[in-house]
Amino acid sequence: MAVFASGTDLALVRLEDDLNGSKVAEVAGRGYALIGSIGVNDGVSKVDCEPGALAVAMMPYAGTVFAGMFGEHLKEHQLRNKSV
């Protein structure tokens, strides 16, 4: 996910859902700055933080938001597998 911030507001954009870049362009057009990326690939988490005070201040919060989203994703996946 690409992580954007504007002041204390965050926007997380799933890059695999934005192959043409329209969501990234929309968020950037609203004045949000790219502050990093966060994700899990093959069971390994990875966080990249852009330089700057905004990124350093907001990426820990983005990690908390991402963890909640990822937890919901895992829960949905588990429920789908139980119903099969």
Steps between C-alpha positions, in 0.01 A plus 500: 500500500611851431462727802412867460450770761365850521543648845365232733286330233611177335410335172608142429477390137513132402739504208387164363155658456643809328695371202430812295593737783165679511449461877855617573448801271167579670653494849800706392265745328325557833826624649619181668874430496650153460657409835583134442374153426393207713406144425543127543652288225540123537445532875768767544399850605676798350480870576676777310494852636574807292731759656346794680323589821148426370596150390685419822210628710220329305642161393459344848132599487476359147642174632224481759232567237656243265515238777127542560425472129723195464335336802156550343630352173630192684172463689297514176733249336464264796119529495491428125714189548277372784187525286646284221 
